[in-house]
Amino acid sequence: MQIQTVFKAGNSNVVAIPKAIAKELGIKAGKKVAVTHSADSITFSTRVPKTSKHETISDKEFVDLIKDVESRYGQALEELANLP
């Protein structure tokens, strides 16, 4: 793990990707990355989901999506499941 400092660039907060990591992952200026977050973490992936309505996703992407939905709406879903 490497600790990076967040800085401002225009109206955005930015985190620099260290050169060695960028090279290892094939990240260059202009490359799209997917950014997801939960209450206590931020992750990014170099595999950007397709924008097609008929896209397929990997098992890991599906699990990540379910975890995100659960973290955001878990309590409401639990309450709905327990309605008479």
Beta strands, then each sheet from edge to edge (+ up, - down):
strand 1: 7-9
strand 2: 12-14
strand 3: 34-37
strand 4: 42-45
sheet 1: 1+ 2-
sheet 2: 3+ 4-
end
